[in-house]
Amino acid sequence: MLTELLVQDNSITDPFTVQPEVLRAYHEDGAILLKSVFGEPWISDLRVSADRSLSQSDNYFHRQRVWENDDVCREFCLNSSAPAIAAAFMGSSKINLLYDQIFAKTAGDPATPWHNDLPYWPVRNGRAITLWLALDVIRFNSGPLEFVAGSHLWKKWYQPFTVKKDGRQAAFYEGTESAFEPLPDFEAERNKHRILCWEMDPGDVIVFDGMTVHGAKANSSAVMRRGYAVRFTGDGMTYHSDREVNKIIVNPHLKDGQPLDSDQYPAINFLE
Ligand SMILES: O=C(O)CCC(=O)C(=O)O
C-alpha cells in the first residue's frame, strides 16, 4: 500500500490567492490538505450545528442540506472564506453552493466505501469541488479520508450506490439515466494506486475535486470524528436531474441544461 503521509503547511495567506505550487499539486492529485484554515469560533459553533442536525436525523452517519435550516452553516457556506477558497481552486469567478453535508463516524464505525461524487450530483458540464473541514482531531485510526491520487483525471463516472445508515455500501442504483462505469474494487487494488491520506486537526480542510475517487478508513479508535463537507460548483455547470440518484439534493424548480442559480443553489460572484 502506498500511502503518502504529507505534513504540509498549505495555509492560504489571502483567501483569493492560492500559492501556485499548492494549485499545481491540487490539479495533479485531485485532493490537497490545507492546514489551519478555520479557527474559533467556527469550529465550536459548527460542532454544535453538527450534533444538533445529526440528532434530528435517523441517520447518524451523515446529514445533507443543513445550511438551509442552520444559521451557522448558512454563514459558513455563503459568507466565510469557504466560497472564495472554492472559487480560487476552481479558477471560477462565479460559483454556486450545491449543498452541505455533515459526516460523523462514531467509535467502531466502518469504512466509507470508495466512490467519486459527481455521479451522485444533479449537475453536468463543469467542475465541482468539496471543502471537507475537520471538526475533531482525526488520526489514522479514527476514520480519515483517503483519495486515489490523480483519479479525477480519468474522467470515469463510476456507478453510484446507496449506503446503509452506518455508511456501508448497499445496492447500486438501477435505471439511472447515465451510462456509468462499473466500480472497481479499489480496496482490493490499493497497491496499484497512490493513496493520499492525512491526519487532520480541527480547522484543517481537505479540498478535493468532484471526480476524485475517495473513501474513508474505519474508525477503530474510541472517539468520534466529525467533518463538515461543503460542495460548490464552478463556471458553466448546469442542472441535470438524474432523479434516481440522491433525491435529497435535486431541485424540482430547475430543468435539465439550466444554470444552477436558484434559492437552493445560490450563486456567489467574485470580482475578476
Ligand atoms: O466522511 C466520510 O466518511 C465520507 C466523506 C465523503 O465521501 C465526501 O465528503 O464526499
The ligand as a Gaussian input file, in Angstrom:
#p B3LYP/6-31G(d) Opt

LIG

0 1
 O      -16.712000      11.425000       5.815000
 C      -16.842000      10.390000       5.192000
 O      -16.722000       9.282000       5.720000
 C      -17.130000      10.393000       3.720000
 C      -16.945000      11.736000       3.085000
 C      -17.256000      11.716000       1.633000
 O      -17.355000      10.704000       0.999000
 C      -17.448000      13.005000       0.970000
 O      -17.345000      14.073000       1.601000
 O      -17.721000      13.005000      -0.257000

